Amino acid sequence: MKIGLAQTRFPQSAAEGLAIIKQQMINAAQNNCDLICFPESMIPGLRGVGYEVEAYDHEVQKRALEEIRALAKECQLAVILPMEWKDEHGYHLVAFVVGKQGEDLGLQIKNQIDPDEDQFDYVPGEGRQLFTIEDVSFGIVICHEGWRYPETVRWAARRGASIVFHPMFTGEVSNPDFYRGAMVCRSLENNIYFASVNYAIPNQQVTTTLISPTGERLCVADSGGEELLMYEIDPAKATRLLAQRFQPELVE
């Protein structure tokens, strides 16, 4: 399966976020990608990270999702679409998964909320999902989850995921080696691919990166630049050996 990891600029509005997504989807399809993944909360943008983000508008969110589903079908391209979403339980940070026919394959809600996000009253999700595209199973962990809750990645690996996608926002930080090392750990401790997708931002220290099941950095985006990383992953190399050897009953 050929994947595309879109390191994009931070959108100034929901409309710009949608336009960026469409442009990168067309780019990915022209390069024969099967699936493309975007950073956290592309529509309307992620709150609390130093950028102005417009007020939530559910009709805008719904129309954007519908347009992306239509373009996915036209391009024959699956999409991992992180965005804000409101349901009967409240506001969430989610990642929708859209199939190549524009079909709804479900969504992953961010379960572990960063303490800095408590001010926005996001409601954590309940449970985790596994998804399949082109016979490749994968999981999704959203930003804070992948950095500080490795159990979220292992959950997917133990259930057959060959790759876990990690939509995120990581700005200028004092300890970038922690984040770079965490990517390798999430991969190597489970023997799966780990695909971390960040925005293109000034003074960027943690960039979009794909890690192999043996901990090798297969491709790394440049700092601060918009870029579509593309790579043909081989799911047979994701042995999940260490994930499968874990004995959860010994730590309960």
PAZAPA-4460 file (N, C-alpha, C; in steps of 0.05 Angstrom, whole numbers, plus 32768, in hexadecimal, padded with zeros to 4 digits):
% residues 252
    n_x    n_y    n_z   ca_x   ca_y   ca_z    c_x    c_y    c_z   seq   type   mol
   8011   7FE8   8000   8000   8000   8000   8012   8019   8000     1      M     A
   800C   802B   7FEE   801B   8044   7FEC   800C   8059   7FFC     2      K     A
   801A   8065   8010   800E   8079   8021   801A   8094   801C     3      I     A
   8009   80A9   8022   8012   80C4   8020   800E   80D2   803B     4      G     A
   8023   80DF   8045   8022   80ED   805E   8025   810B   8058     5      L     A
   8010   811A   805D   800F   8136   8054   8017   8149   806B     6      A     A
   802F   8154   8069   8037   8169   807B   802F   8184   806E     7      Q     A
   801A   818F   8079   800D   81A7   806D   8010   81BF   807E     8      T     A
   800C   81D7   8073   800B   81EF   8083   7FF3   81EF   8095     9      R     A
   7FF3   81FF   80AA   7FDD   8201   80BC   7FC7   8212   80AE    10      F     A
   7FAE   8208   80AD   7F9A   8216   809E   7F91   822F   80AE    11      P     A
   7F8B   8244   809F   7F80   825D   80AC   7F62   825C   80AF    12      Q     A
   7F55   8248   80A4   7F38   8245   80A6   7F31   8228   809F    13      S     A
   7F18   8221   80A5   7F0F   8207   809C   7F0F   8204   807E    14      A     A
   7F08   821A   8070   7F08   821A   8053   7F24   8215   8048    15      A     A
   7F38   8222   8054   7F53   821E   804A   7F5C   8201   8051    16      E     A
   7F55   81F7   8068   7F5B   81DB   806F   7F51   81C8   805A    17      G     A
   7F38   81CC   8052   7F2B   81BB   803E   7F3A   81BD   8023    18      L     A
   7F41   81D6   801C   7F50   81DA   8002   7F6B   81CC   8003    19      A     A
   7F79   81CE   8019   7F93   81C0   801C   7F90   81A2   8019    20      I     A
   7F7C   8197   8026   7F77   817B   8025   7F71   8172   8009    21      I     A
   7F60   8180   7FFB   7F59   8179   7FDF   7F72   8179   7FCD    22      K     A
   7F82   818E   7FD0   7F9A   8190   7FC0   7FAD   8179   7FC5    23      Q     A
   7FB1   8172   7FDE   7FC3   815C   7FE4   7FB7   8141   7FDD    24      Q     A
   7F9D   813E   7FDE   7F91   8125   7FD5   7F96   8121   7FB7    25      M     A
   7F93   8136   7FA7   7F97   8134   7F8A   7FB5   812D   7F85    26      I     A
   7FC7   813A   7F94   7FE3   8134   7F91   7FE9   8117   7F98    27      N     A
   7FDD   810D   7FAD   7FE2   80F1   7FB5   7FD7   80DD   7FA0    28      A     A
   7FBF   80E3   7F96   7FB3   80D2   7F82   7FC3   80D1   7F68    29      A     A
   7FCE   80E8   7F60   7FDE   80EA   7F48   7FF8   80DA   7F4B    30      Q     A
   8000   80D5   7F65   8018   80C6   7F6A   8012   80A9   7F73    31      N     A
   7FF9   80A1   7F6E   7FF0   8085   7F72   7FF0   807C   7F8F    32      N     A
   7FEB   808F   7FA1   7FE8   8087   7FBD   7FCD   8079   7FC1    33      C     A
   7FCD   8067   7FD4   7FB3   805A   7FDB   7FA6   8068   7FF2    34      D     A
   7FB5   8076   8003   7FAB   8083   801B   7FBB   809C   8021    35      L     A
   7FAE   80B1   802B   7FBC   80C9   8034   7FB3   80D0   8051    36      I     A
   7FC6   80D9   8061   7FC0   80E1   807D   7FC8   80FE   8081    37      C     A
   7FB8   810D   8090   7FBD   8129   8095   7FC2   812D   80B3    38      F     A
   7FCC   8145   80BA   7FD1   814B   80D7   7FB7   814E   80E7    39      P     A
   7FBB   8151   8101   7FA4   8152   8114   7F92   816B   810F    40      E     A
   7F78   8166   810E   7F64   817B   810C   7F69   818E   80F5    41      S     A
   7F6C   8184   80DD   7F70   8194   80C5   7F59   81A7   80C0    42      M     A
   7F41   819F   80C8   7F29   81B0   80C5   7F1C   81B3   80E0    43      I     A
   7F1B   81CB   80EB   7F23   81E5   80E0   7F3F   81ED   80E7    44      P     A
   7F4F   81DB   80F4   7F69   81E2   80FF   7F69   81DA   811C    45      G     A
   7F80   81D6   8128   7F83   81CD   8144   7F83   81E6   8157    46      L     A
   7F73   81E4   816B   7F71   81FB   817E   7F87   81F9   8193    47      R     A
   7F8F   8210   819D   7FA1   8211   81B4   7FBE   820E   81AE    48      G     A
   7FC6   8212   8194   7FE2   820E   818D   7FEE   8227   8181    49      V     A
   7FE1   823E   8185   7FED   8257   817D   7FE2   8263   8163    50      G     A
   7FCD   8257   8158   7FC0   8261   8140   7FA3   8268   8145    51      Y     A
   7F99   827B   8136   7F7D   8281   8137   7F6D   826B   8129    52      E     A
   7F59   8261   8137   7F48   824C   812B   7F2B   8255   812D    53      V     A
   7F1C   8255   8117   7F01   825F   8118   7EEF   824D   8128    54      E     A
   7ED8   8258   8130   7EC4   8249   8140   7EBA   8231   8131    55      A     A
   7EB4   821C   8141   7EAA   8203   8135   7E8F   8208   8128    56      Y     A
   7E8C   81FD   8110   7E73   81FE   8101   7E6E   81E3   80F5    57      D     A
   7E5A   81D5   8100   7E56   81B9   80F9   7E4E   81B6   80DC    58      H     A
   7E3F   81C9   80D1   7E37   81C7   80B5   7E50   81C9   80A3    59      E     A
   7E63   81DA   80AA   7E7C   81DC   809B   7E8B   81C2   809C    60      V     A
   7E8C   81B6   80B4   7E9B   819D   80B7   7E8D   8187   80A7    61      Q     A
   7E73   8185   80A8   7E65   8171   8099   7E69   8173   807B    62      K     A
   7E67   818C   8071   7E6B   8190   8054   7E88   8189   804B    63      R     A
   7E9B   8190   805C   7EB7   818A   8056   7EBA   816B   8054    64      A     A
   7EAF   815D   8067   7EB1   8140   8067   7EA4   8134   804D    65      L     A
   7E8E   813F   8046   7E80   8135   802E   7E90   813A   8015    66      E     A
   7E9D   8152   8013   7EAD   8158   7FFC   7EC6   8147   7FFB    67      E     A
   7ED2   8141   8011   7EE9   812F   8011   7EE2   8113   800A    68      I     A
   7ECB   810A   8013   7EC1   80EF   800B   7EBD   80EE   7FED    69      R     A
   7EB2   8103   7FE1   7EAD   8103   7FC4   7EC8   8103   7FB5    70      A     A
   7EDB   8113   7FBE   7EF5   8113   7FB1   7F04   80F9   7FB4    71      L     A
   7F01   80EC   7FCC   7F0E   80D3   7FD0   7F05   80BE   7FBB    72      A     A
   7EEB   80BE   7FB6   7EE0   80AC   7FA2   7EEA   80B3   7F86    73      K     A
   7EEB   80CD   7F80   7EF4   80D5   7F66   7F12   80CE   7F62    74      E     A
   7F22   80D1   7F77   7F3F   80CB   7F75   7F46   80AF   7F7B    75      C     A
   7F32   809F   7F85   7F38   8083   7F8D   7F4E   8083   7FA2    76      Q     A
   7F4A   8094   7FB7   7F5F   8098   7FCB   7F52   8098   7FE7    77      L     A
   7F5C   8087   7FF9   7F53   8087   8014   7F5F   809E   8024    78      A     A
   7F51   80A8   8038   7F59   80C0   8046   7F56   80BC   8064    79      V     A
   7F6B   80C3   8073   7F68   80C7   8090   7F65   80E5   8095    80      I     A
   7F4E   80ED   809E   7F47   8109   80A0   7F42   8111   80BD    81      L     A
   7F56   811E   80C9   7F53   8128   80E5   7F44   8142   80E5    82      P     A
   7F30   8145   80F7   7F21   815E   80F8   7F13   815F   8113    83      M     A
   7F07   8177   8119   7EF5   8179   8130   7EDA   816F   8128    84      E     A
   7ECC   8163   813C   7EB2   8159   8136   7EA0   815A   814F    85      W     A
   7E87   8160   814C   7E75   8161   8162   7E5F   814D   815E    86      K     A
   7E59   813E   8173   7E42   812B   8173   7E32   812F   818D    87      D     A
   7E21   811C   8193   7E10   811F   81AA   7E1F   8120   81C4    88      E     A
   7E38   8117   81C4   7E48   8117   81DD   7E58   8130   81E1    89      H     A
   7E5C   8140   81CB   7E6B   8158   81CD   7E80   815B   81B7    90      G     A
   7E94   816B   81BB   7EA9   8170   81A7   7EBF   815B   81AA    91      Y     A
   7EC9   8152   8193   7EDF   813F   8192   7EF4   8148   817F    92      H     A
   7F0C   813D   8182   7F20   813C   816D   7F20   8120   8162    93      L     A
   7F1C   811E   8148   7F18   8104   813B   7F29   8101   8122    94      V     A
   7F2B   80E9   8118   7F36   80E3   80FE   7F22   80D1   80EF    95      A     A
   7F15   80DC   80DB   7F04   80CC   80CA   7F15   80BC   80B6    96      F     A
   7F0B   80A4   80B0   7F18   8094   809B   7F05   8091   8084    97      V     A
   7F0D   809A   806D   7EFC   8099   8055   7F09   8085   8041    98      V     A
   7EF9   8073   8037   7F04   805F   8024   7F06   8069   8008    99      G     A
   7F11   8058   7FF6   7F16   8060   7FDA   7EFD   8065   7FCA   100      K     A
   7EE6   805B   7FD3   7ECD   8060   7FC6   7EBE   8077   7FD4   101      Q     A
   7ECB   8085   7FE5   7EBF   809B   7FF4   7EAE   8091   800B   102      G     A
   7EB0   8078   8011   7EA0   806C   8027   7EAB   8073   8042   103      E     A
   7E99   8074   8056   7EA0   8079   8072   7EAA   805F   807E   104      D     A
   7EC4   805E   8086   7ECF   8047   8093   7ED1   804A   80B1   105      L     A
   7EC6   8060   80BB   7EC6   8064   80D8   7ED8   807B   80E0   106      G     A
   7EDC   807E   80FA   7EED   8093   8105   7EF9   808B   811F   107      L     A
   7F10   8098   8125   7F1D   8095   813E   7F1B   80AF   814D   108      Q     A
   7F10   80AF   8165   7F0E   80C6   8176   7F27   80C7   8188   109      I     A
   7F32   80DE   818C   7F48   80E1   819E   7F3F   80DA   81BB   110      K     A
   7F4B   80C5   81C6   7F42   80BC   81E0   7F52   80C9   81F7   111      N     A
   7F6B   80CF   81F2   7F7C   80DB   8206   7F80   80F8   81FF   112      Q     A
   7F73   8109   820F   7F74   8126   820A   7F8C   8132   8218   113      I     A
   7F9B   8142   8209   7FB2   8151   8215   7FA7   8164   822A   114      D     A
   7FB4   8166   8242   7FAA   8179   8256   7FA7   8195   824C   115      P     A
   7FB7   819E   8239   7FB4   81B9   822E   7F9B   81BC   821E   116      D     A
   7F8E   81A6   8217   7F75   81A8   8207   7F5C   81A7   8218   117      E     A
   7F5F   81A3   8232   7F48   81A2   8244   7F37   81BB   8242   118      D     A
   7F44   81D2   823C   7F36   81EC   823B   7F21   81EC   8225   119      Q     A
   7F23   81DB   8212   7F10   81DB   81FB   7EF9   81C6   81FF   120      F     A
   7EF9   81B9   8216   7EE4   81A6   821D   7EE0   8190   8209   121      D     A
   7EF6   8186   81FD   7EF4   816F   81EC   7EEC   8157   81FC   122      Y     A
   7EDB   8146   81F0   7ED2   812E   81FD   7EE2   8116   81F1   123      V     A
   7EF0   8107   8202   7EFF   80F0   81F7   7EED   80DA   81EC   124      P     A
   7EF7   80CC   81D9   7EE8   80B5   81CE   7EE8   809D   81E1   125      G     A
   7EDA   8089   81D9   7ED9   8070   81E8   7EE0   8059   81D5   126      E     A
   7EF7   804E   81DA   7EFF   8037   81CA   7F10   803F   81B2   127      G     A
   7F1B   802B   81A5   7F2D   802F   818E   7F23   801F   8176   128      R     A
   7F2B   8027   815E   7F22   801A   8146   7F3A   8010   8135   129      Q     A
   7F35   7FFB   8127   7F48   7FF1   8113   7F3B   7FF4   80F8   130      L     A
   7F4B   7FFC   80E4   7F41   8002   80C9   7F51   7FF1   80B5   131      F     A
   7F45   7FED   809D   7F53   7FDD   8088   7F4F   7FEB   806D   132      T     A
   7F65   7FEF   8060   7F66   7FF9   8044   7F79   7FE7   8034   133      I     A
   7F71   7FDE   801D   7F82   7FCD   800C   7F8D   7FB5   801C   134      E     A
   7F7D   7FA9   802D   7F84   7F92   803D   7F9A   7F98   8052   135      D     A
   7F9F   7FB2   8056   7FB2   7FBA   806B   7FA3   7FC6   8083   136      V     A
   7FA6   7FBA   809A   7F99   7FC3   80B2   7FAA   7FD9   80BF   137      S     A
   7F9C   7FEE   80CA   7FAB   8003   80D7   7F9B   800F   80EE   138      F     A
   7FA9   801C   8100   7F9D   802B   8115   7FA4   8048   8113   139      G     A
   7F97   8059   8123   7F9C   8075   8124   7F9E   807E   8141   140      I     A
   7FB3   808C   8148   7FB6   8099   8162   7FBA   80B7   815C   141      V     A
   7FAE   80C8   816C   7FAE   80E5   8166   7FC0   80F3   817A   142      I     A
   7FD5   80FE   8170   7FE9   8110   817D   7FF1   8105   8199   143      C     A
   7FE7   8112   81AE   7FEE   810C   81CA   7FEC   80EE   81D0   144      H     A
   7FD9   80E0   81C4   7FD7   80C3   81C8   7FF0   80B4   81C0   145      E     A
   7FFA   80BB   81A9   8012   80AD   819F   802B   80B4   81AE   146      G     A
   802D   80CD   81B8   8045   80D5   81C6   8047   80C9   81E2   147      W     A
   8030   80C8   81F0   8032   80C2   820D   8021   80AA   8215   148      R     A
   8012   809E   8203   8002   8087   820A   8008   8070   81F6   149      Y     A
   8020   8063   81F8   8027   804F   81E5   8014   8038   81E3   150      P     A
   8003   8034   81F8   7FEF   801F   81F7   7FDC   8022   81E0   151      E     A
   7FD7   803B   81D7   7FC5   8040   81C1   7FCF   8034   81A7   152      T     A
   7FE9   8035   81A3   7FF6   8029   818C   7FF7   800B   818E   153      V     A
   7FFE   8001   81A5   7FFF   7FE4   81A9   7FE4   7FD7   81A6   154      R     A
   7FCF   7FE5   81AE   7FB3   7FDA   81AA   7FAF   7FD2   818D   155      W     A
   7FB6   7FE4   817B   7FB2   7FDF   815E   7FC5   7FC9   8154   156      A     A
   7FDE   7FCA   815D   7FF2   7FB6   8154   7FEA   7F9A   815D   157      A     A
   7FE0   7F97   8175   7FD8   7F7C   817F   7FBF   7F71   8170   158      R     A
   7FB1   7F83   8163   7F99   7F7A   8154   7F9D   7F79   8136   159      R     A
   7FB6   7F7B   812E   7FBC   7F75   8112   7FC4   7F8D   8101   160      G     A
   7FC7   7FA5   810D   7FCF   7FBC   80FE   7FEC   7FB9   80F4   161      A     A
   7FF0   7FBF   80DA   800B   7FC0   80CF   8017   7FDC   80D2   162      S     A
   8006   7FF0   80D5   800F   800C   80D7   7FFC   801B   80E9   163      I     A
   8007   802E   80F8   7FF6   8041   8107   7FFC   805D   80FD   164      V     A
   7FE7   806C   80F7   7FEA   8087   80EE   7FE6   809A   8106   165      F     A
   7FF6   80AF   8106   7FF8   80C1   811E   7FF5   80DE   8115   166      H     A
   7FDC   80E7   810F   7FD8   8104   8109   7FDE   8114   8122   167      P     A
   7FED   812A   811F   7FF5   8139   8137   7FFB   8156   8130   168      M     A
   7FFF   8165   8145   800B   8180   8144   8021   8181   8159   169      F     A
   8039   8185   8151   804F   8189   8164   805F   81A1   815B   170      T     A
   805D   81B6   816C   806A   81CF   8165   8087   81D0   816F   171      G     A
   8090   81E8   8175   80AB   81EC   817F   80AC   81E2   819B   172      E     A
   80BD   81CE   81A0   80BF   81C1   81BA   80DB   81C1   81C5   173      V     A
   80DE   81BE   81DF   80F9   81BF   81EB   8108   81A5   81EA   174      S     A
   80F8   818F   81E4   8104   8174   81E4   80FC   8165   81CB   175      N     A
   8104   816E   81B4   80FB   8160   819B   8104   8143   8199   176      P     A
   811A   813C   81A7   8124   8120   81A6   8110   810D   81B2   177      D     A
   8100   8117   81C6   80EB   8106   81D1   80D8   80FD   81BC   178      F     A
   80CE   8110   81AC   80BA   810B   8197   80C5   80F9   8181   179      Y     A
   80DE   80FF   8178   80EA   80EF   8163   80EE   80D2   816D   180      R     A
   80F7   80D0   8186   80FB   80B6   8192   80E1   80A6   8196   181      G     A
   80CC   80B5   819E   80B2   80A8   81A3   80A8   809B   8189   182      A     A
   80AC   80A8   8172   80A3   809C   8159   80B1   8081   8155   183      M     A
   80CB   8080   8159   80D9   8067   8156   80D0   8052   816A   184      V     A
   80CB   805B   8183   80C2   8048   8197   80A7   803C   8190   185      C     A
   8094   804C   8187   8079   8042   8180   807B   802D   816A   186      R     A
   808E   8030   8158   8092   801D   8142   80A0   8004   814D   187      S     A
   80B8   8009   8159   80CA   7FF3   815F   80BF   7FE1   8176   188      L     A
   80B0   7FED   8188   80A6   7FDD   819F   808F   7FCB   8196   189      E     A
   8084   7FD0   817D   806E   7FBF   8173   8075   7FB1   8159   190      N     A
   808B   7FB9   814C   8093   7FAF   8131   807E   7FB4   811C   191      N     A
   8076   7FCE   811B   8063   7FD7   8106   806D   7FF2   80FB   192      I     A
   8061   7FFA   80E5   8067   8015   80DA   8059   8029   80EC   193      Y     A
   8065   8041   80EF   8059   8057   80FE   805C   8070   80ED   194      F     A
   8046   807D   80E7   8045   8094   80D5   803B   80AC   80E4   195      A     A
   804D   80BF   80EA   8047   80D6   80FA   8045   80EE   80E7   196      S     A
   802E   80FD   80E8   8029   8112   80D4   8024   812D   80E2   197      V     A
   8036   813F   80DE   8035   815A   80EB   802F   816F   80D6   198      N     A
   8029   8187   80E0   8026   819F   80CF   8042   81A9   80C8   199      Y     A
   8043   81B9   80B2   805B   81C8   80AB   805A   81E3   80BA   200      A     A
   806B   81E7   80CD   8069   81FE   80DE   8085   820B   80E2   201      I     A
   8086   8224   80E9   80A0   8231   80ED   80B0   8224   8104   202      P     A
   80CA   8224   8101   80DC   8218   8116   80D4   81FC   811D   203      N     A
   80CC   81ED   8109   80C2   81D1   810D   80DA   81BF   8114   204      Q     A
   80D7   81B1   812B   80EC   819F   8134   80E3   8181   8131   205      Q     A
   80C9   817C   812F   80BF   8161   812D   80AF   8160   8113   206      V     A
   80B8   8152   80FF   80AC   8153   80E5   809E   8138   80DF   207      T     A
   808E   8138   80CA   8080   8120   80C1   8094   810A   80BA   208      T     A
   808F   80F2   80C5   80A2   80DD   80C3   8094   80C2   80C1   209      T     A
   80A0   80B0   80B1   8097   8094   80B0   80AD   8083   80BB   210      L     A
   80A6   8072   80CE   80B9   8060   80DB   80B3   8043   80D3   211      I     A
   80C8   8033   80CD   80C4   8017   80C5   80BF   8006   80DE   212      S     A
   80B6   7FED   80D9   80B2   7FDA   80F0   80CB   7FD3   80FF   213      P     A
   80E2   7FDA   80F4   80FC   7FD5   8102   8108   7FEF   810C   214      T     A
   80F8   8005   810C   8101   801E   8118   8111   8030   8106   215      G     A
   8112   802A   80EC   8121   803B   80D9   810F   8052   80D0   216      E     A
   811B   806A   80CE   810C   8081   80C3   810C   807F   80A5   217      R     A
   80F6   8077   809A   80F4   8072   807D   80F3   808B   806D   218      L     A
   80E4   809F   8077   80E3   80B9   806A   80DC   80CE   807F   219      C     A
   80E8   80E5   807C   80E5   80FB   808F   80E1   8115   8080   220      V     A
   80CC   8124   8086   80C7   813E   8078   80DB   8153   8082   221      A     A
   80E0   8167   8071   80F0   817D   8079   80E2   818F   808D   222      D     A
   80F1   819E   809C   80E5   81B0   80B0   80D8   81C8   80A3   223      S     A
   80BF   81CD   80AB   80B1   81E5   80A3   80A6   81E6   8087   224      G     A
   80A9   81D1   8077   80A0   81D1   805B   8088   81BF   8057   225      G     A
   8076   81C8   8045   8060   81B6   803D   806B   81A0   802B   226      E     A
   8063   8188   8031   806F   8171   8024   805C   8159   8026   227      E     A
   805A   8149   8011   804C   8130   8011   8060   8119   8010   228      L     A
   8064   810C   8027   8075   80F5   8027   8066   80DD   801C   229      L     A
   8072   80CE   800B   8065   80B6   7FFF   8077   809E   8002   230      M     A
   806B   8087   8009   807B   806F   800D   8069   8057   8009   231      Y     A
   8074   8043   7FFC   8066   8029   7FF8   806E   8017   8010   232      E     A
   805B   8013   8022   8061   8002   8039   805C   7FE4   8032   233      I     A
   806A   7FD3   803E   8067   7FB6   803B   805D   7FAA   8055   234      D     A
   8042   7FA5   8057   8037   7F9C   8070   8043   7F82   807A   235      P     A
   804F   7F72   8069   805C   7F59   8072   8074   7F5E   8084   236      A     A
   807F   7F76   8082   8096   7F7D   8094   808D   7F85   80B0   237      K     A
   8074   7F8A   80B3   8069   7F91   80CD   8062   7F77   80DC   238      A     A
   8075   7F6B   80E9   8072   7F51   80F5   8061   7F52   810F   239      T     A
   8060   7F69   811C   8052   7F6D   8135   805D   7F5A   814B   240      R     A
   8075   7F51   8148   8080   7F3D   815A   8080   7F45   8177   241      L     A
   808A   7F5D   817D   808B   7F65   8199   8070   7F6B   81A4   242      L     A
   805E   7F76   8193   8043   7F7B   819C   8035   7F61   81A3   243      A     A
   8039   7F4D   8193   802B   7F33   8198   8036   7F25   81B0   244      Q     A
   8050   7F2A   81B7   805C   7F1C   81CE   8054   7F29   81E9   245      R     A
   8048   7F40   81E8   8040   7F4E   8200   802C   7F3D   820F   246      F     A
   802F   7F3B   822A   801C   7F2B   823B   800E   7F3E   824D   247      Q     A
   7FF7   7F49   8244   7FE9   7F5E   8254   7FE0   7F54   826F   248      P     A
   7FDB   7F3A   8272   7FD1   7F2F   828B   7FE5   7F33   82A2   249      E     A
   7FFF   7F36   829B   8014   7F39   82AF   8016   7F55   82BA   250      L     A
   8008   7F68   82AE   800A   7F84   82B7   7FEE   7F8E   82C0   251      V     A
   7FDB   7F7E   82C1   7FC0   7F86   82CA   7FBD   7F83   82E8   252      E     A
***
